[in-house]
Amino acid sequence: MKIYREKILEILKFLTNRLFILALVLLVGFGVLVAELFERQIVHGTYRIPVLNTHERAIPINAPRGNVFDVNGRPLAVSIPVFAVVMDPSTIFDVAADGNFDLNEAFLLFMEIMERNNETLSIESEFFISDTIPRGFFASEATRRRWLRDLNIDEDLTAARAYDELLANFDIPTHLSRDARHTLLQLRTALYLQRFNSAQVSLGVGLERNTVAALEEFSHALPGIRVAFDYLRYYPEGRYLTNIVGFINRINERDLAANMHLGYTGADFFGSSGVERAFEHELRGTRGQEIIEVDNNFRRVGVVEIIAPVPGQDIFLTIDSVLQRNIYYILEDTLATVHLNHLRNHPTIYTREILSSTIRANNISSLLIMDADGEEFPASYALQSFVWQHSGLTPEDANDLTAFRRNVNEFIGDNILNGRINVVLIFEIMAEQGLFEFAPYELARLRAGQIAPAAFLQGLIESRKLTPQMMNIDPATASAVIICVHTGAIIAAVNYPTFDANNFLPHRRDGAYIHALNIDPTAPQFSRVFMETNAPGSTFKMITALAGLSQGVITPSTRIFDGGVFRDAGRPYVQCHSRHGSINVVQAIAVSCNYFFNRVAFNLGNRHNGRTQEGIAVLNYYMRALGLGSPTGVEVYEARQTLASPELRTHEGGGAWTDGNTSHVSIGQGYNDYTVLSMAKVMATLATGGTRMQMHLLNRMEAADGTITPFVPVVEYQLDIDPVHLEAVHRGMLEVTAPGGTGAGIFRNFPMQVGIKSGTAEVAGNRNSHSSYGGFAPFDNPQIAAYVVIPHGDVRYLRASAGHAMRDILTEFFGLETGEATAPEAIIN
């Protein structure tokens, strides 16, 4: 009994143990839970255990854009793989829809991460109000109004009022620094502008790995902001090839509408100009996809599939980039020589004219002068005080920055000219604005009068610290072309001035740089080679000579007496620049006799009643045959050119065509208006004896799989020219460089025979005539044709300035000084 009692006591003690009781309770509870789950899921089957909801999302993978190379394989446009951070508006709008998400807090966190990792924010979106005070718009009137409309802001508000309204609309915190408020405002406007199309917005490229890790770590607090793998476009040759290569930008509405069927979206890049645009579809490649699995909070769970992108084709051009760059500096040196010669002849007056023009061209910033601090910028502050005291302008005038800048520029410019503003002060302001660096002793010597301002300015021009573009005094622009006569390949096509396309790219768009270009009177963005049209002047005369010879109006031995002023065709009369006596066609080309070619053109017509269309009709035939009045064939966009003809005169409301009009056309004046490239094409066609080739920039294309597609030269037209007539025209072009010829002074002792022609085209008003030169080389075996134009470049300080540039260009191309020539065979083949 005692044993049983002890056993029972042990059992009771165990059952009353707290651990046993707790275990029993847990067991019973678990049993109840299992029974309930069985009832709901098995018996009734209508309830499920909540599971993690996921769904798939396709993220585009951009294809690497094809590269662009010059004829020798030097890179002109490349795609560099980088990490980027992008904003996906559709995700942000989805998350923000529940009302518990603070956009400003998320953006501020993002800004903090970027700043902490020393990353630069490059928000790829329009923002046209300056971040400095006084506020100003840096966009055209139409662009400004459209932008304000898109932001639902009154279009007539001043920049300051519009800025304040945007701050209020987006609840930008007032306690932030000015820079932080501005950046946050840019982010908010960038998001708001995408509310309809939800295209991704790039916020920064070229991120370091530690930045990528930080952004991934805080991804839960930054929905819609993600790291992507992208490609950075870069132009290694910068400004020297911009007019040819062009640049890319975010696709605009018109291009998107036209290319949406090809799979383009609002987030895509598209060629804005040049080769980038002409070969957009070949360069683009095929986008890939990364299909990922994301949870309810849009966080990545896993990768489902990756579809690799296909790179775009590489484009190889006919351009020699080294030659292109060297010709750019030849043109700049030629322009600088004009101004240096002028400065040496009129040191005091021309110093004032240069500095006055430099500030009128906005290359010395009047806005920085008017915003200068007296301690840090004493020279600017002194001039600022002078402006406020004597100009009549008030601080309220600064509300319209465009008009204010213009008025200040004009006031300062006028007072530099009249001597009320000391030019030494302007040099000091240039130093303060960082236009170039001075050694302290240089300015000290200038202030003390130990060096004359003109001598100081001369040093700036000689060192190219102050360029012809910055001075903006005629001549300030130029263009030149070299083409292969046998294939139509464009070897060089140079603009002066130009700009660096890298500053236009969406990831590093420099608004201040672009604004400065837009207001630069030398128009660096204007593609002069392909778009600028000018009267060719006497470089046209070979066409008149060829027409007269081919129609039997003259023979190579026909002599015409130069009567000085040609009156037979009626008004407007044409005067020859000299009296040449009795000359034949070879001599007429060599000395550029207006009277001779007026007579030839007059004799081409029937001369009834002083009016005829017969003479101009014959000229028009040969003009067309040599390539004028039609596209050159170049792949990039070029100006539409119209022949000098009765139809053009009628279209412009000029009345009936007269023999006097034909006289002017026959010497390259009147209604003649052609691009540099078109005139180079004429020279090439003359060089080949009438074979007119299509001009082209493309050498070949190479696909990612190694497939090569070469360009096949195209013969556009074959003009049948009598060899005797061709020899007379060629001989005349050779005699241009001989004693007595218009180019003799420039090409004296030139080590190669060339067929060349000078041209001077008068312009309306008081500005200097245009200077042009065209021709081919070598004379006995033409390989290239070249053409140079310097608008307003026929000046007394360097007559026929285009001829000086032409001589240096040919010297460079054939290596006549260095012995290292650009091999024409390599380019031709």
C-alpha positions, 0 to 999 in steps of 0.5 A, a space after each residue: 500500500 505504501 508503495 502505491 501511495 508513493 506512486 500516486 503522490 509522484 503522479 499527482 506531483 507531476 500533474 500539478 507541475 507548472 511546466 506540465 500544465 503549460 505544455 498541456 495548455 499549449 497542446 490543447 490550443 494547438 489541437 483547437 487550431 488544427 481542428 479550426 484550420 481543418 474545418 475551414 480549409 478542408 471541410 469548407 475550402 473557402 479560406 486560405 492562409 494569407 501568402 506573399 503576393 508577387 507579380 512579374 515586372 519587365 524592366 527594359 535593358 537598353 542596347 549599347 548604341 553603336 559607335 561612330 569612328 572616323 576613316 582611320 578607326 578613331 572613336 567619334 561617338 562611343 557608349 560607355 557602360 555605367 551604373 545609373 539611377 532612374 526615377 520610375 514615375 509609374 511606381 511612385 504614383 502607385 505607391 503615393 496613391 494610398 496617401 501615406 507616402 511623403 514624396 519630399 521625405 523620399 527625395 530628401 533621403 535620396 539627395 542625402 545618399 547622393 551627397 554623402 557618396 559625392 555623387 552629382 545629381 544630373 536630373 534629366 528634365 526641363 527646368 528653366 528658372 535660374 538658381 541664382 538671384 535675381 531669378 531669370 528664365 533661360 529659355 525662349 519665349 515659346 519654350 518658357 510659356 509651354 513649360 509653365 503651362 505644363 506645370 499649371 503655372 500662369 504663363 505671364 508670371 515673372 521668374 521669381 513669382 513662378 519659382 515661389 509658386 512652384 515651391 508652394 505647390 510642392 510644399 518644399 520645406 522652408 528650413 532647407 538650404 537654398 541649394 537643397 530647395 532648388 534640387 528638391 524642386 527640380 526633382 518634384 517638377 521632373 516627376 510632375 512633368 511625367 504625370 501623363 506619359 510616366 517615362 523614366 527620368 534619369 537622375 544620375 549616371 556613372 555611379 560608384 559601387 558604394 552609391 549603388 549599395 547605399 541606394 539598394 540598402 534604402 530601396 524600401 524607402 525609395 520606391 520608384 528610384 532604382 539603380 539601372 545598368 546603362 550606357 553613357 554617350 561620349 564624344 571624344 573629339 568634342 566640338 571638332 566633329 559636332 556638326 557632323 556626328 551630332 548628338 542624342 537627346 531624349 526622344 521628342 513627341 514628333 519623333 516618338 509619334 513617327 517611330 512608335 511602331 518600331 518600339 520606341 518609348 518616351 524614355 528612349 534616346 534619339 539622334 537630334 542631329 548629324 550622323 546620330 540622327 541620319 543613322 538612328 535606326 542602325 545605331 540604336 540596336 535592339 532593347 533587351 528585358 529583365 523580367 523580375 518578380 516583385 512583392 506588394 511593396 515593389 521590392 525585387 524578389 527574384 529574376 525570372 528571365 533575362 533577354 539580352 540586348 543586341 548592340 547597334 551597328 558601328 558606323 565608320 565615316 569618311 572623315 579624318 578627325 585629325 585633319 578636321 581638328 587641324 583645319 579648325 585651328 587653321 580657320 581660327 588662325 586665319 581669322 585671328 590674323 585679320 584682327 591682329 593686323 587691324 590691331 597693329 594698325 589702329 591700336 587704341 581704336 580697335 582695342 576699344 572696338 574689340 572689348 566693346 564687341 566682346 561684351 555685346 556678344 555676352 562673352 563678358 557677362 554683364 549679369 555677373 558684373 551687376 551681381 558682383 560683390 565689392 570685396 571679392 570682385 572690386 573691378 566688377 563692382 566699380 563698373 556696376 556702380 558706374 552703370 547704376 549711376 549713369 545708365 538710368 536702369 533700376 533694380 526693377 529692370 532686372 525682372 526681365 533678365 533678357 532685356 536687362 542684359 541687353 541694355 547693360 551690354 549696350 550701355 557698357 559697350 557704348 561707353 567703352 567706345 567713347 572712352 568713358 570706361 577705361 579698357 584696363 578695367 575691362 581686362 580686370 573684369 575678364 580676370 575676375 570672371 575667369 575668362 583666362 588666367 593672368 599672372 598677378 604681375 601682368 595686371 599690375 604692369 597694365 595698371 601702372 601703364 608699363 604695358 599698353 592695353 593694345 599690346 596686352 590685347 595682342 597677347 591675348 589674341 596671339 595666345 587664343 585666350 581671346 578668340 575670334 568667336 569671343 570678339 565677334 567682329 567681322 570676320 568671326 566665322 568660317 567653313 571649309 570642306 575637303 572631298 575625294 573627287 573620285 568617290 564623293 567621300 567627305 574627308 573634312 567638313 569644318 565649322 568655325 565656331 562650333 560647340 561641344 556636344 557633350 554638354 547637350 547630352 541628357 545626363 550632363 546637360 549644361 543649361 548655362 552653356 546652352 543658354 550662352 550658345 543660344 545668345 552668341 551672335 556667332 551662332 556656334 550651333 549653326 551647321 555652316 558647311 551644310 546649312 549656310 548659303 552664300 553667294 560664291 562670287 568669282 568661284 562660279 566663273 568656271 561654270 560660265 566659261 564651260 557654258 560659253 565654250 560648250 555652246 560655241 559662244 567662245 573658243 579657247 582662243 577667243 579674245 574679249 576686250 575688257 571695257 570696264 563696265 558692262 552695260 550691254 545687258 542693261 541695269 544693273 550694270 556690272 563693273 570690273 575691278 580692273 581693266 584687263 585689255 584683250 584676254 581669252 578665257 584662260 586669262 579671264 579665269 586667272 585675273 577674274 575678269 567680270 567683263 569677260 564673263 558678262 559678255 559670254 553670258 550675254 551672248 548665250 541669250 538671244 538679246 531680244 528687247 533687252 530681256 531674255 531667258 535663253 542665256 540664264 536657261 543655258 547657265 542653269 543647265 550647266 549649273 545643274 549638271 555640275 551639282 547646283 540646285 539639288 541636294 549633294 547626297 550627304 546623309 545629314 540634313 542640309 539646306 535646300 538650295 535653289 538655282 539662281 533662275 527666273 523662277 526664283 526671282 518670280 517666287 521672291 517677287 522680283 519681276 521679270 528676268 533681265 539680261 542684267 540679272 544674268 550678268 550678275 549670276 554669271 560672276 557668282 552674284 545676284 540670286 546665287 546662294 549655295 553651301 560650301 559643300 555644294 561649291 566643293 561638289 562643283 570643283 570636284 566635278 570639274 576636276 574629274 572632267 564632268 563625273 558628278 559623284 554623290 557626296 557622302 559621309 558613310 564609309 561602312 557599317 559593321 554589325 555586332 555579328 561582324 557583318 560589314 556593309 560598305 558604301 558603294 560610290 554613286 555616280 549621279 551624272 556624267 557631263 560630256 565635256 570636250 577635253 579641249 574645253 576642260 583643258 582651257 578651264 583647268 589651265 585658267 585655274 592653274 594660272 590663278 596662282 601664276 604671276 598676274 593671277 588673283 592668287 599669285 601673292 598667296 600661292 607664290 612658291 607653293 610647292 605643288 601645282 593646284 587648280 584654284 579660283 578666288 571669289 569675292 561676293 559683295 553683300 548689302 549694307 556696310 559689311 565687308 564682302 565674303 571671301 571664298 576659294 575653291 579648287 582641286 589638287 594636285 593639278 595633274 592628277 586631282 585627288 581632292 577638291 576643297 572649298 573655303 568660305 570666310 563670310 565678310 572676310 575680304 578685308 584690307 588687313 588680309 585680302 582674300 582671307 579664304 585663300 590664305 586658309 586654303 593654302 594652309 589647308 592644302 599644306 596640311 593635307 599633303 604634308 608639304 611642310 612636315 612630309 606626313 600627308 594624309 594618304 588620299 589612297 586610304 580615304 579613296 579605298 
